[in-house]
Amino acid sequence: MDDEEFEENIGNTDDLNDDVTASAGLGLSLEKRFERLNQSDRIDQLYGCSRYTAFEERIGWLYNLQPCEIFDEERRRFVSALDLYFIGEVGDRFKISIVYPPYFYVGTKLGRENDVYAYLSKRYHNRCLSCELVAKEDLDLPNHLAGIKRTFIRLRFHDIDDLIKARKEIQPIVKRNTEREKEQQSRPELAV
């Protein structure tokens, strides 16, 4: 395929580099996000990979995956997903999208999990898909191979945008608390 045919089928390639950045629509308007979604589908169709939407079981071999966003009609918003690319039994290509809510964990001082959980669930109730207490192994502990579990708070979001915004708000607090704890350990007379 020559460059003119590519630009005709896909659009201006200058816009392609500007629009297709990270896996999320960070700071993009709603129409730009729709445009990027449609452009991604057009590129996939151009290379013979159509979206499979039927409910019948289909056998295929996974050969690629890519983070993406899809528009959820039920929630009327974009949600994070994974595009899974398959080669079918007869050599045809197809892709499916699976909604996958991004998440991160927040660790607290021992015994303060419920307080932080209450604060975070109240603070992010409109942006957060769910906020829950989860028991996991703390790999930061020196004896983490012993299998000792610790309670963490898992925050799940609709899309990467919401996750990054929340993480940017929480990171300075975590950094400040970590520095305060290190200072208290080095100078016990300052401990309150």
N, C-alpha and C positions, 0 to 999 in steps of 0.2 A: 504494500500500500504506500502510495507517495504522500508527501506532506500536505498537498492541497486536499486530497481526499480525506486525510486524517482530520484536518481542520474543519472541513465541511461536515463530517459526521460527528465530531466531538465538540467543536467550537474553537474559539481562539485559544491557542496554546499558552499565550501569556497569562490569561485568566486561570488556566489550569494550575500553573505553579503557585499563583497567589491564593487560590481557594482551597487546594488540597494541601493542608498543612498537617497539624497533629491529628490525632484520632478523634478529636471532639471539635465542636463548633465554637471554640473559644472566641468570644467577642463578635461572632458573625451574626448578622441579622437573620430573621426567620426566612426571608426569601432567598438569601444566599445559601442557607442550609438546605432548603428544598432544591435549589439549583444544583448544589454539590451532590445531593442524593441522586437526582435524575441524571447528572453527568456520569456518576459512577456506574449506574445501571446501563447507560448507553455505551460506555467503554466496554463493560462486560459483555453486552450483547454483540458488540462489534467483533469481539474475539470468540464468539460462539458459546458464551456462558450465560444461559437464561436463568431467571429466578424461578425456582420450583415452588409452587404454592398449593398444589393438590394435596389431598389428605391420604392418598394411597402410599403404601410403603414402597420405597425405591432403594435399590442397592447401588452403592457407589463407593469409590475409594477416595478418601480425603487427600487432597494434594496441596491445599493452601488454606489459610485463614487470615482474616484481616479485620481489625476493629472498625466499626462504623456506627452510624446513627440511623435509626429508622423512626418514622413518625407514627406514634401510637394514637390511632383514631379515638380509642376509648378514653384516654387521658388528655387528648388534645395537646400533646407535647412530644418533643423528640426524646427518645430514650437510647441508651447505649446498647449496642448489640455486636455480635460477631457474624461476619459473612464467612460461611464455610463453603469452600469450593470442592466439587466432586467430579470424578470421571465415572460415568455410568457404565453398565455392563456391556453396552454396545459401542462404547467409545464417545458417547455424547457428553457434553459438559453441562453441569447445572450448579446452582448455588442456593443455599438456604440461609436465612438470617435467624439467629437465636438471640433473644433479648437476654442481656447479661448485666445486671446492675453492678456498677463498680462500688468498691467499698474500701475502707481502711480501718485499722484497729487503733484504739487509744488506750494506753496503759496508764494506771494511776498508782498512787501510793497505796500500800496494803490497807484495807479497811475504809478507803474513801471511794470505792467503786460506785456505790449507790448514790452518793452525793454528785459525783461527776456525771453519772448516767442521767440523773434527774435534770441537771443543768443542760446537758447536751440535747436530750430529747425535747426539752422545752425550747431551747435556743434554735434548733434546726427542724422543728416539727413541720414547717411548710416546705422545706427543701429536701428533707431526708425521707427516703422511702421507708426505712426502719432503723431503729436504734435498739440494740439488744446486748445483754451480758453474755459473754462466751468464755468458757474455760479452755485455755490453750497452754501449751508449754512455752515458758519464757526462755527464749534462746539467748537472752542477755545474761542470764545467771551463769556463774562459773560452773555449777554442777547441773547444767541443763540436760545432760544425758540421763539423769536420774528419773526423768519423767514427771517431775513435780509440775502440777498445773497451777495456773494463776488466772484470775478473772480479768478479761479485757472487755472493752466496749467496742462493738462493731457498728459502724455507721455505714449504711447502704444508701446509695443515691440513684436518682433516675438516669443521670448522665454525668459525663466527665466534668462538664462545666460546674455543676453544683458541687461535685467532690473537690475540685481544685479551689473553689471559692471558700468552702468550709475549711479545707486544709490550710489555706493561707491565713485564715482567721485564728486557727488553733495553734499553728506552729510557733508564733511569738510567745504565746502563753507557756507552751511546753519548754521552749528554750529558756525563758525566764525562770521557770520552776526548777529546771535542771541545774542552771547556774546557781540558784539559791541553795539547792540541796548540796552541791559540791562545796560551796562556801561554808555551809554549816558543818559539813564533815571535816573540812580542813581547820575550822575554828569553832570548836564545840561551845565556847563561851557565848557565841551569837545565837545558838539554838534557843527557840522560844518554846 
